[in-house]
Amino acid sequence: MYFLIVIAIIAVIAVMLYNGLVKSRQMAEEAWSGIDVQLKRRSDLIPNLIETVKGYAAHEKSTLDEVIARRNQAQAVPAGDVAARGQAEGLLGQALGRVIALSEAYPDLKANDNFAQLQTSLETIEADLQMARRYYNGASRDLNTKVESFPSNLIARQFGFEKRAYFEIANEADRQVPQVKF
């Protein structure tokens, strides 16, 4: 009789651990979907931004071509490859930064209403993307903790749950603390 009670308790614990792992995996997938939406919004904004800049800075063709090439590379990364997508999007972000910096060299571009709206939209998307990254990394951390912690790691191994990669900054220069000199 006690044996059956012990088996029932173990079964209930195993089901609870399994359900917790499923919930964490679903949260990580939902979080990745949020990042994907923001990346798509940014990607959709790029052609309009490039066309606006082309009219004012036509001889900056190499910078504009680089943004388009980086956008295409980012879109070509397979959906589940978080690390490669993070690296590709980081390179795209650097190229976009150079396009935005062009506005300093072209006062007419900086004064253009369409450019200003696109720049504001890009800033909003970048802020939303940063929030989505934090949410995804938190959901991934929770899943990874369950996949590695005892006793849920026993269930995770048995049912094929795996750790998730974090969506991180790929460029080491972006991690540097800025130097402020007076």
For each residue, the residues with C-beta under 8 A, 3 or more apart:
1: 4 5
2: 5 6
3: 6 7
4: 1 7 8
5: 1 2 8 9
6: 2 3 9 10
7: 3 4 10 11
8: 4 5 11 12
9: 5 6 12 13
10: 6 7 13 14
11: 7 8 14 15
12: 8 9 15 16
13: 9 10 16 17 151
14: 10 11 17 18 155
15: 11 12 18 19
16: 12 13 19 20
17: 13 14 20 21 146 151 152 154 155
18: 14 15 21 22 155 159
19: 15 16 22 23
20: 16 17 23 24 146 152
21: 17 18 24 25 143 146 147 152 155 156 159 161
22: 18 19 25 26
23: 19 20 26 27
24: 20 21 27 28 139 142 143 146
25: 21 22 28 29 143 161
26: 22 23 29 30
27: 23 24 30 31 139 142 143
28: 24 25 31 32 136 139 140 142 143 164
29: 25 26 32 33
30: 26 27 33 34 139
31: 27 28 34 35 132 135 136 138 139 140
32: 28 29 35 36 82 136 167
33: 29 30 36 37
34: 30 31 37 38 132 135 136
35: 31 32 38 39 129 132 133 136 167
36: 32 33 39 40 79
37: 33 34 40 41 132
38: 34 35 41 42 125 128 129 132
39: 35 36 42 43 74 85 89 129
40: 36 37 43 44
41: 37 38 44 45 125 128
42: 38 39 45 46 92 96 122 125 126 129
43: 39 40 46 71 74 75
44: 40 41 47
45: 41 42 48 49 118 121 122 125
46: 42 43 49 50 67 68 71 96
47: 44 50 51
48: 45 51 52 114 118
49: 45 46 52 53 67 96 99 115 118 119 122
50: 46 47 53 54 64 67 68 99
51: 47 48 54 55
52: 48 49 55 56 109 112 114 115 118
53: 49 50 56 57 60 64 99 102 109 115
54: 50 51 57 58 64
55: 51 52 58
56: 52 53 106 108 109 112 115
57: 53 54 60 63 64 102 105 106 109
58: 54 55 61
59:
60: 53 57 63 64 102
61: 58 64 65
62: 65 66
63: 57 60 66 67 95 98 99 102
64: 50 53 54 57 60 61 67 68 99
65: 61 62 68 69
66: 62 63 69 70 95 98
67: 46 49 50 63 64 70 71 92 95 96 98 99
68: 46 50 64 65 71 72
69: 65 66 72 73
70: 66 67 73 74 88 91 92 94 95
71: 43 46 67 68 74 75 92
72: 68 69 75 76
73: 69 70 76 77 88 91 92
74: 39 43 70 71 77 85 88 89 91 92
75: 43 71 72
76: 72 73 88
77: 73 74 81 84 85 88
78: 81 84
79: 36
80:
81: 77 78 84 85
82: 32 85 86 164 165 166 167
83: 86 87 165 168
84: 77 78 81 87 88
85: 39 74 77 81 82 88 89 167
86: 82 83 89 90 165 167 168 169 170
87: 83 84 90 91 170
88: 70 73 74 76 77 84 85 91 92
89: 39 74 85 86 92 93
90: 86 87 93 94 169 170 171 174
91: 70 73 74 87 88 94 95 170 171
92: 42 67 70 71 73 74 88 89 95 96
93: 89 90 96 97 126
94: 70 90 91 97 98 171
95: 63 66 67 70 91 92 98 99
96: 42 46 49 67 92 93 99 100 122
97: 93 94 100 101
98: 63 66 67 94 95 101 102
99: 49 50 53 63 64 67 95 96 102
100: 96 97 103 119 122
101: 97 98 104 105
102: 53 57 60 63 98 99 105 106 109
103: 100 106 109 110 115 119
104: 101 110
105: 57 101 102
106: 56 57 102 103 109 110
107: 110 111
108: 56 111 112
109: 52 53 56 57 102 103 106 112 115
110: 103 104 106 107 115 116
111: 107 108 116
112: 52 56 108 109 115 116
113: 116 117
114: 48 52 117 118
115: 49 52 53 56 103 109 110 112 118 119
116: 110 111 112 113 119 120
117: 113 114 120 121
118: 45 48 49 52 114 115 121 122
119: 49 100 103 115 116 122 123
120: 116 117 123 124
121: 45 117 118 124 125
122: 42 45 49 96 100 118 119 125 126
123: 119 120 126 127
124: 120 121 127 128
125: 38 41 42 45 121 122 128 129
126: 42 93 122 123 129 130
127: 123 124 130 131
128: 38 41 124 125 131 132
129: 35 38 39 42 125 126 132 133
130: 126 127 133 134
131: 127 128 134 135
132: 31 34 35 37 38 128 129 135 136
133: 35 129 130 136 137 167
134: 130 131 137 138
135: 31 34 131 132 138 139
136: 28 31 32 34 35 132 133 139 140 167
137: 133 134 140 141 166 167 168
138: 31 134 135 141 142
139: 24 27 28 30 31 135 136 142 143 164
140: 28 31 136 137 143 144 163 164 165 166 167
141: 137 138 144 145 166
142: 24 27 28 138 139 145 146
143: 21 24 25 27 28 139 140 146 147 161 163 164
144: 140 141 147 148 163 164
145: 141 142 148 149
146: 17 20 21 24 142 143 149 152 153 156 161
147: 21 143 144 152 153 156 161 162 163
148: 144 145 153 163
149: 145 146 152 153
150: 153 154
151: 13 17 154 155
152: 17 20 21 146 147 149 155 156
153: 146 147 148 149 150 156 157
154: 17 150 151 157 158
155: 14 17 18 21 151 152 158 159 161
156: 21 146 147 152 153 159 160 161 162
157: 153 154 160 161
158: 154 155
159: 18 21 155 156
160: 156 157
161: 21 25 143 146 147 155 156 157
162: 147 156
163: 140 143 144 147 148
164: 28 82 139 140 143 144
165: 82 83 86 140
166: 82 137 140 141
167: 32 35 82 85 86 133 136 137 140
168: 83 86 137
169: 86 90 174 175
170: 86 87 90 91
171: 90 91 94 174 175
172: 175 176
173: 176
174: 90 169 171
175: 169 171 172
176: 172 173
177:
178:
179:
180:
181:
182:
